[in-house]
């Protein structure tokens, strides 16, 4: 069980780190959009890169959750 706990903690740390990154990127997207509403034109290429990084971070979070769930399902099935 200790090994599973370590895996759980690692997964939670990874999810926390990804979530923090995602929230920071989201704040940057919102800031850019507020500036655009004020008439400031963002660098389109830079904004697209930000959106791509935001999307990749979200996909990484989703993949991490799936791995975490799969590990729990495997442990549950093995314990039966």
Order of alpha helices (4+ residues) and beta strands (2+ residues): alpha-alpha
